[in-house]
Amino acid sequence: MKVLFFGQVRERLATQQISVTSPPQNILLLRQELAERGEVWFEVLHQRDLLVAVNQTLCDDKQEITSTDEVAFFPPVTGG
């Protein structure tokens, strides 16, 4: 599975993309697994306003995922 990071998330994690060969069942478990990579990962992935999309569709932590999905984490988008 491809996991993408955008905006400040990408900057803080110092990576744009990673591959997960054995994805967990859902987004919540993916966040927990990735958060184990270190303190910065934990802080970034536990932000309350962090958005996540699976296959370019916004979703919540209950969304189930598979090895063929594309998951993206990004900060909230503001405009005006």
GIJO-V953591 format. One record per pair of residues at least 24 apart in sequence whose ideal C-beta (glycine too) atoms are under 7 Angstrom apart, sorted by the first residue. I is the first residue (numbers start at 1). GAP is how many residues later the second one is. D is the distance in whole Angstrom. If there is no record, write none. Layout:
i=I gap=GAP d=D
i=I gap=GAP d=D
This chain:
i=1 gap=64 d=7
i=1 gap=66 d=5
i=1 gap=68 d=5
i=1 gap=70 d=6
i=2 gap=68 d=5
i=3 gap=68 d=5
i=4 gap=66 d=7
i=4 gap=68 d=4
i=5 gap=68 d=5
i=6 gap=66 d=6
i=6 gap=68 d=4
i=7 gap=67 d=5
i=7 gap=68 d=5
i=8 gap=67 d=5
i=9 gap=35 d=6
i=9 gap=64 d=5
i=9 gap=65 d=6
i=9 gap=66 d=6
i=12 gap=28 d=6
i=12 gap=32 d=5
i=13 gap=27 d=7
i=13 gap=28 d=6
i=13 gap=31 d=6
i=23 gap=42 d=5
i=23 gap=43 d=7
i=23 gap=44 d=6
i=25 gap=39 d=6
i=26 gap=35 d=7
i=26 gap=36 d=6
i=26 gap=37 d=6
i=26 gap=38 d=5
i=26 gap=39 d=6
i=27 gap=25 d=6
i=27 gap=32 d=7
i=27 gap=34 d=5
i=27 gap=36 d=5
i=27 gap=38 d=6
i=28 gap=33 d=4
i=28 gap=34 d=7
i=30 gap=35 d=6
i=30 gap=41 d=7
i=31 gap=30 d=7
i=49 gap=27 d=5
i=50 gap=25 d=7
i=51 gap=25 d=6
